[in-house]
Amino acid sequence: MKKVLLFSSLCKPKKVLEQTLPSMIHLEQEGIQLEVLFYDDNKTKEAQSFTQLQADKHDHVIVEKDYLESRSSYKNHDWTVSAVDRIIEIKNSAIQKALDKNYDFIFLVDADLVLNPKTLVHLVNQEKDFVFELFWTVFTNDAIAKPNCWDVHSWNYSSAQTILQLKNPGTYKVGAGGACTLISRKAMELGLNFDRISNLPYGGEDRHICTRAEVLGIDIFIDTHFPAYHIHNPDKHQEAQQWIKDGCQRSFFNSWVDQQWELDVKESLIPKELIKSKNKLHKIKLALYKAKRAYQNYMRFN
């Protein structure tokens, strides 16, 4: 029986938490003793009340709040240095709790992720020290769905194959990732944590823990068998709810990562000097093509 501490720091609207928290609480637990720890950093009374209700209803759920007295711009996702340092302190505190209470793993999950029920058991059975579960996101300034992993900091890839292979179920070695992260006790005891590496200019805490893993000789993996749904926009909570009702199917994301997506991924990774316009007409055609593709992808994902 493996002891697992699932930790999530919460700062989301109630309509998002209504989809994400139950997915964490009700994960399949065959061969696992699960405890769920939520850090209530929510901004609204509605979200705070819903979070506390989960602890009242479930014996294996604990809610903590205010162990950091300071309030910062983290609440508004303004990723300043102090904001990142604050979330580092929150996550490192959870790692220390896992060590102090002799957990075999800590599972760090962002508050806007809806998990497939099979995720945790599957990840534990992979017997990896540092592994993420996949999810796809279409960021505001992007036209294609991107995974929560990369080869080189930050969000850079050595080739299109790094992304394209993730369409297929498997477990792949990567350079970094984050947000849905299983860490073994062995890795925690080696010193794997989110502490800022002061001479590296990385904005997010996941960059620091992944760099530390590389230095410590801990291989980094992403698993793609049971992708999560990322509610990156709160207005997507209804689509997430439908995904849950339909059984959290992996096939749901096939339309996100179709043949056109493959072409767009390959094009996006062509060195810029190879796609410079040859003349004014070519420049206009290239601009129109990019505008058309951006619009088509926007309509697909919004």
N, C-alpha and C positions, 0 to 999 in steps of 0.2 A: 504494500500500500504506500503510494507516494503522497507526501504532504505538499500541497500547492497553495500559495497565497496569491490570489488575484487582486491586483491593486489598480484603481483608477482614480485620478484626480478630476473632479467634476466641476465644470463651469459652462453649462449648456442650458438652453431653454428646456422647460418641462416636456414639450412635445418631442424633443430629441431623446431625452432620458427615458421617456415612456417606451421607446423602441430599443434603446441600447442596454439599459440596466437589466431588464429581464433576460436578455440574451446572455449576459455574463452570469447571472445568478443561476440560471437553469441549464448550464452546460452539462453534458453527459459526464459522469464521474466514475465510470467503471475502473476500478483499481486505483482510485484517487480519493484522498481526503481533502476536500476543498474548503477554504475559507475566503470570503470576499471582503475586502477592505476598501471602502469608498472614503476619499477625502472630500468633504463637502465645501467646495469653494464657489458655490453657485451664487448668482447675483440676485435672483428673485426668490420671494417667499414660496411661490408655487413649486419651483424646482427643489428648494430646500425641504419642503414638506413631503414631496414625492420621494426624495432620497431617504428621509428618515423612515417613511412608511415601509421601505424595503427591509430595513433592519428590524422593524417591529413585526414583520410578517415572517421573516426567515431567520432561523437560529444561526445559520452559518454566515450571516451578513453583519458587518460592523461598520458604523459610520463615525468618522472623526472629523472635527473641525477646529479651526483656530489654534492649532499647535504652532502655526506661524502667525505671530501677532500683526506683522506688517501687511499692508495691502499695497498692491502695485499695479502697474499697467498690464500685468499678465491677464487680469480680468477682461481686458479689452483686446487681447491678442496683439498688443503692441510689443513686438519682440525686441525690446531694448536689452542691453547687457544685464541690467538689474532684474528684468522680467525673466530672462532665461535662468539667471542664478536662483531665482525664487523657485521655479519649477524643478531645478536641479536639487534644491534642498528638500523639496517635497518627495521627489522620487527616491533620493538617497535615504531618506528616513524610512521609506517602505522597504528598501533593500536591507537596512539594518534590522528592522523588525523581523524580516524573513530569516536572517542569520540568528538573531537572538532566540527565536522560537523554533529553530531547527527544521525549517521547511526545506524540502528537497528542491523546490523550484519557486520562483516568483514569476507571475504572468502579468506584465504591465500592459494595460489596454487603454487606449485613448477613449475619452468619454463619448465620442461621436461615431464609434464603430459598433455595428450590429454583427454578432458572431454566429457562425454556423454552430449548432449544438455539438458537433463532433470535433470541433477544433482542438480543444484542450487535450483530450485523450490521445488524439492523433499526434499532436506535437510532443507530448511526453514520451510516447512510444518511439519517436524518432531518435531518442537518446542523444540529442545534440546539447551542447552547453550554451549555445547562443543562436536562437532561431526565431524568425519572424513568420507570421502568417500574412499572406498576400492580401492586399486590397487595391482597387483601381480608383484613381481620382482624375477628374478633368478640372484642373485649376483654372482660375479666372482668366489668366493671360495665356492659356494653352489651348490648342485645338485638338489635342489627342489625349486619350486616357493614359496616365502614367502609373507605374507601380510604386509601392513604398520601399524601393531599394534602388541602389545605384552602384556603380563600380568605383568612382572616384569622387571625393567631396568637391562640390556639393551638387547632386543631381546631374552628374556627368557619366557618360557611358563609353566604354572602350569600343563597342560595336552595337549595331542594332540587335544582334542575336541575344544580347543580355536581356533585352525586353521581350523580344519575340518568343523566346523559349518559355516564358512564363504563361503562355496560353495553354501549355500542356501540364497536366498534373505531374508533380515531381518535387524534389527538394534540391535546390541549387545553391552553390557557393557564390556569395556576392561580396562586394566591398563594404557595404553599409546599408542600413535601413532603419526602420523604427516603427513605433506607434502600436504594434501588436506583437509583443516581445516576450518570449520565454527564456529565462536565464536559470541555469542550474546552480545548485549550491556550490559545486566545485568552482564555477566561474566567479561567484560572489566571494568565495574564500580567497581566490587569487587576487582580488582587489578590483573586480569589474564593477564600475559605478559610473555615475554621470558627472563627476567632478570636472570642472572646467580645466582644460589644458591651456595654461595661460599664454603660451607662445604660439597658439594656433588660432586663427581668426574665424572660427566657425560660429555661426549665429545660434544654431539649434543644439539642444543638449544631446540629441541622438548622434550628432557628428563626433562629440567628445567620447561617448561611451564606445562607439565603433572604432575610433582611433586607438583607444586604450585596449580594446580587445585584440586588435592587430598587433600591438606591441607586446601584449601578454601571450601571444601565440594561440589565441582562441579563435577558431574558425567561425565565420559568420555565414549563416544560411538563411534562405527564404523558402518556405513551403507554399505550394500552390494548390493543394488538394481541396481545401475548404475556404475559399476566399470570403472575406468579410465585406459587408456593405458599409461604405463610408458616407455618412450624412454630412458631407462637407458644407452643404447649404441647408439650413434648417427647414427650408421649404420642401426638401426632398424626403421629409419624414413619412409622408404617405406612400411614396414609392418603396421606401424601406419596409413599411408595414405590409405592403402587398408581397414583397419578396419573402418576408417571414411566412405569410399565409401560404405561399406557394412552395414552402419547404426549403427555403434558403438554397436554391439550386445553383450549382456552379454554372450551368448552362445559361443562366440569366445574363451573364456578362459577355456571352458570345457576340452579341450585337455591338458591344463596345469595342471589341478587339477582332473585327472582321477583316476581310481582305483589304478594304480601303484603308483601314487602320494600319495594317502592315506596311502598305505603301507609304503612308504618311510618316510612320516611324522611321523607315529607311531614309526618306527624304530629309527628315528633321536632323538626322545625324550625318548628312553629307557636309564635309568641311565647307564653310562659307565661301572660301575662295574659288570653289569649284562651281558655284551657282551664281556667280556675279553676272549681271546682264551684259550681253555682248554689244548692244546698241540701244538706242532709245526705244525702238519698237519692241525689242525683246524685253526691255525693262518694264514696259507697260503690260505686256502679256504675262510676265512673271508676277507682277503686282496683282493683276486681275485674277490669276490662278490662285494665288495665296489667299486673296480676299474671299473667293468662292469657296475654297476648302475650309477656311475658318468659319464661314457662315453655315456651311453644311454640317460641320461638326458641332457647332453651337446648337443648331436645331435638333441634332440627334440626342444631345445630352441635357437639354434644358426644356 
